[in-house]
Amino acid sequence: MSNNIFLATIKYILVEILWDIIYFPIWWYTKGLVKVARYCLDSAQFHLQRRIGLSIWLKSMFKPMFGDYTKEGRIISFFMRIFVLIWKLASSLVWLIILLILFIVWLLLPLLVVYFILYQTFNIPFFSYS
């Protein structure tokens, strides 16, 4: 009886481990890829709308700052808003580049892991240095 339970346990563990090994790349490039893409898009949208406030900033572009309706106040306000808008767009571009790098790393990570395992195990160089 105990031998039967032991064999059943070993069989169950091996089947689960083999299934996880086979299913992992399928999950990584389907459901996992969709989750990472959704995260990147949501994060970019959140960054542009909430942290930067780009739409509100563009709507108030030609309104004077601090209620200063004089000609000088309007000119200073316009150029200050242009400067801040450039700064906000530059920071948004940096954040979008970081998200793009995250997405590319997600795509390449399993391939790099397999390459390094093969390289360490069989000493097969993928790149020739000569």
N, C-alpha and C positions, 0 to 999 in steps of 0.2 A: 504494500500500500504506500509506504513512504517513498519507495523507488518510483512509483507511478507519479506521485506529486512532484518529486524532484525533476523527473523528465518533462513533465508538463510545464513546470516553472521555467526550466532551461529553454524549452521550445518557445514559450511565450516571450521570454526576454529576447531571444535571438530573432524571432519574427518581428517584434517591435523595433529592435535596433536596426535590422535590415530595412524595414519599411521607412523608418525615419531617415536613414541614409539615402534611400532612393527618392523619397518625397521631398527632401530638403531643397534641392535645386529647382524642383518644380514650384514649390512654394515661394522660393526666393525671387524667381523671375516672373511670378504671376501675382499672387496676393500681396507678397511683401513689396514688390515693385509698385503696385497700386497704392499701398499705404504710404510709402516714402514719397511718391509723386504727389499724393494728396496732402501730405504734411508740408512739402516744399511749396505747393501752390497756396495753401492756407496761410503759411507763415509769410510768404511774400505779400499776400493780400492784407494780412493783419499789419504787417510792417508799413505798407503804403497808406492804409486807412487810419490806423490807430496811433502808431508811434510817430509817424511823420505828419499825418493830417494833411496830406497833399491836396485833396479835393477842397477842403476848407481854406487852405492857404491860397489856392488858385482863385477861389471865389472872392476873397478879400484882397486881391492883388492891387486894385486901383482905389481902395479906400484908404484914407489917411490914418496913420497910426496915432494913437492916444488922443483922437479927436482934434488934431491940429489941422484945421482946414485952410491954413494960409498956403500961399504958393510954395514957399520954402519947405513947409511941413509936408506937403504932398510930394515934392521932388525927393526929399530925404527919405520919406516913407517908401516911395517906389523903388529907389535904389537899394535900400535896406532889405526890402522884400525880395528883390532880384538876387541879392547876395545870399540871403537865407535859403531861397529856393534852389539856387545852385548847390549850396551845401547839403540840403536835404536830398536832392537828386543824386549827388555823389555818394552819400551814405546809403541810399537805396540801391545804387548800382553795386556797391561793395557787398551789401547783404544778398543781393541776387546772385552775385558771383560765388559767394560762400554756399548758397543753396544749390547752385549748379554743380559745384565741386562735390558736395555731399551726395548728390544724385549719381554722379559719375563714379564716385568711390563705391557706392552701393552696387552699381553694375559690375565693377571690376573686381571687387573683393573676393568672391569665390574663385574666380579664374586665377587670381594671384596666389591664393592659398593652395590651389591644386598645383600650380607651377612650382611653388617653393617646396611642396611635399615631394614632387617628382624630382626636383633638383637635388634635394637633400638625400632622397632615398637611392636614386639611380645615377646621380651625378651627370644628368643630361642638361647641358647648358642650352638655354633657349636663345640667348644672345651670344654671338661670337665676338670676342674681344681682340682677336688677332688682326 
